[in-house]
């Protein structure tokens, strides 16, 4: 259920991004926040407004349901969404909301990469996450940890590519809403296929 809730703000963002007229400066969400809008990027401004509002609602609900706490990853995602989304709305410049996913994935890559040096037991982050699932050697855990760091680095590059390089960002919304998830799930599926013989139990 929690995983499904995480996708609600993204779905709302994509829907508004694709349905709002880029030249519509009078959209109700823009009026709600007192924004005059932009020249031809109001679909992104409206979508960003919807994203921030829905993120606050969804993560507020998760905060209550999780006994008044959020995971570190949830705090990072919420913080960066509000900060970069807020800058986007204040400046009416979609450069910053596009930049959010690029930096967010770099942050996750850095967290995985540096985790062994910032934990008391010197274990990589992936071992703490998948320790109950896989039976790997110390070298194996480090290799898997580097693989996850590399995956997030590649994801960051792809977001940069679709946001700023490929066809002037024409398909950025599509990649953000669907391509991101496809890459992530494909990586996870491949991981479980490659490591299937290292499962601790048949269950």
Secondary structure, DSSP 8 states (H G I E B T S, - for coil): -HHHHHHHHHHHHHHHHHHS-TT-TT-HHHHHTT----SS-HHHHHHHHHHHHHHHHHHHHHHHHTTS---HHHHHHHHHHHHHHHHHHHHT-THHHHHHHHHHHHHHHHHHHHGGGSSTT---HHHHHHTTTB---HHHHHHHHHHHHHHHHHHHHHHHIIIIIGGGGTTHHHIIIIIHHHHHHHHHHHHHHHTGGGBSS--
